[in-house]
Amino acid sequence: MPATPTWPPESAPRLFIDQPLSEGAQVTLDSAQANYLINVMRLRAGDAVRCFDDKSGEWAAELSSSGKRDARLQMVTHLAPREPVPDFWMVVAPIKRQRIDWMAEKACELGVDRFVPVLTRRSVVDKLNLDRLRTHMIEAAEQCGRTALPALDEPVKLERLLRDWPADRTLYFADETGGERFTPQPGPAAILIGPEGGFDPQERDAIRAHPQARGISLGPRILRAETAALAAAAVWMSAAGDW
């Protein structure tokens, strides 16, 4: 007797739905998502789609109706709760567009809980398209099977970041002038990465004076800002996260 096919199939496309999902819920997709399912993936009514909402986890859904420019999904089965996320933040000075887009995408893949752009005196970028960064995170989560997205903060000046920093969260900062070997400890933490030109001396002194800050070295090689951020995240995840 042939085995019953698994439903939904692993090959079913995945979508992030920006609203709470529940069993039986009907969801009207936006035009971009409808176009993707109907014209790119060639789905028809009754086909399966995997959905997640960054709150309740992952759902198996059915394409209940479709037109040339619209589509509706019905949630059928709750597949998994939202995944646990290590309590690790990535705090980075904005860099050029393609590089920070890539950084945001990889931060999501690595399991970073929060992405915080910080404005410094040597920042070469002072405006960010947060919608674009969010889109890159969503696409990464859809492709990598994630059910959680990093929180994405509005840019904040370094002075305010330090003033409002939580007392229970370690702030590791990549100190290009030299720091201790990066040996992450359990507990809430963040990595602070400066701009392409580094922190200026006054900023570095202010960070070092902060009670939660720890200057670290990321090895003997000079790293670009995006490489340093992701290398630090990988080290922390390996030592104190969920790797």
N, C-alpha and C positions, 0 to 999 in steps of 0.2 A: 504494500500500500504506500503510495507516494507521501512524503512528508508535507505537512501543511506549510505553505510559504509564510515566512515571518512578516508580520505587519506591525508597524510600517517598515518597509525595506530600508536597509542601511543606506541605500542609494537615494532615498527621498531627499529632495532639497530642504535646506533649513532656512528659516526666516526669523528675524527678531521682530516681535510685535510690541509696539510701544503702548501697551495697555494691559491691565491685569487679565489673565486668562483663567478660565474655569471650565469644567466639563459641560459640554453642550453650548458653550458660548459661540456666537456668530461674530465674525470679524470681517469688516470690509477693508480690503487692502488699498494702499495708495497706488497711484498709477504706475510708479516705478516697479513696485513689487508685483503688481498684476502683470505688467509687461514681461518681467523676468520669468514668472511661472508659465504664462500662456505662450509667449512668442519665443522665449529663449529655451526654456525647458520643455516646451510642447506638452504641458499637462492639460488634462481634460477633467471634466466633472467626475468625481469619485476617486481621483488620484490622491495619493498620500503626500503630506507635507509635515515636516517636523518644525515645531515652533517653540520659542522661548521668550520670556518677558522680563528677565532679570529680577524676577520676584518669586514666582511660584515654581520655576524649574522648566522642564521640557514637556511638550505635549505632542501627541500624534493628532493630526488634523486631516480633514478631508476637504478637497476643493468642492464646495457645494454648488457653486454657480460661477460662470465665467462669460465675459463678453469680450469685445475687441479691446476695451480699455479699462475694464473693471473685473474684479473677482472677489468672491467671498469664501472664507474658510469656516468650517465648523470644528471646534475642539471635540475630540472623541475620547482619548485616553491620556491620563497623566502618566508619563514615562519615568520621570525622575525629579526629585526636588532640586532646588537651586544648589549648586555646588558650594562647599565651604571655600572661603578665600583667605589666604594668609594675610595678616595685618601689616602690610608693607606698602608704603607710599613712594612714588617717584616724583621728586621735586626738581624741576629742570628749568634752566633759563631757555627761553625760546630761541630756536636756531632756524636756519633757512627752511623754506616750505617743505621740500621733498624729504629732508632729513627728519624734521619733527613729525611729519606724517608717518614715516617709517618707524620712528621711535614710539609713537602712540600705538601703532599696530602691534609692534612686538611687546610692548608693555602689557597689552591685553593677552597675548598668547602666553606670556610668562606667568600670568596670574596676579599682576599688581592690583592692589585694591583701590588705589586713588592716584590720579595723575594731576599734579599741581604745577602749572607754569608760574615761574617766579621772575620778576623783573629786577635786573641788576644794572649797575652803572655802565657796564661794558656790553650789555645786550645789544645785538645788532638788529633784533626784531622786537618791536614793542606792541604789535597788534597781531592777534591770532584769530583765525576762523575756527571757532570751537565746533561749529556744525560739521565742518570738514573733518576735524580730528575725530569727532564722535562717529562719523560715517566709517572712517578707517577702522576704528575699534569694533564697530558692529560687524563689518565684513570679516574681520579676523575671527571674531567669536562664531559667526555663522559657519566659516570654513573649518574651524578647529574643534567644533563640537562643544564649545563652552556654553554654559547656561548663566554666566555672570559677566557683567561688564564693569570695568573700572569706573568709579566716579570721576567726573571731569570738572575741575574747578575753574573759576574765572582767574585770570592772571592776578597775582598779588605782588606788591613790592617787597623786596627782601626785608626791609626794616619792619614792616607789619607782620610778615611771616614769622620772624624771630620773636616779636613782641607777643604774638598770640599762640606761640607753639605750645602744644599740650605737654604738661609736666611729666606724663608717663610714657612719652614716645622718644626713643633714641634718634638723634639726628646725625647720621653719618654724613660727612661731607668729604668729597674728593679734593684733597689739598695738594695742589700741584707743587707746593714748596716742600712737601714731605709730611708724612703722617705715619701712624702706626699701621702694622699689618692688619688687613681687614679680616677680623675674626668675629663674625656676627654672633650675637647672643639672642636667646629666645625673648619674645616680647614685642610689643608694638615698635615699629621702626620705620625709618625713611632714609632714602639716599638723596643728597643734595648735590646737583651737578651744575657748575657755573657755565657762563657763556664761552664762546670760542676763544675769547681773549683772557679768560680766567677772571676770578674775583679781584677787585682792586685791593690794595693793602688795608684800607679802612674797613671794607666789607669783611675781609678775612679775619681781621682782629675782632670784629663784632660777632662773627660766627664762633670763633674760638672761645670767646668769653661767655657764650651761652651755656648754661648748666647741662643741657641735654646733648650738646654737640660733641662729636668725636671726629677729629681729623684722621682720615685713612689714606693709605696708599693703595693704588690698584696695580702695583708692579713697576718694573723698571722702564716700560715702554710708554711713550706719549700716545694717548688715545684721543680720538675725536670725542666731542661731547656725547653724541648718540651711542658710540661704542662704549664709553665709560659708564653711561647710565644702564645699559643692558648687561654689561659685564658685572656690574655691582649687583643688579637684581638677580642675576643667575647665581652669583656667589651666595647671596643672602638666602635665596630659595633652597639652595643645596644644603646650607648649614642650619638654618633656623626655620625654613618654610616647609613646604609639603613635597619636596622632591625626594 
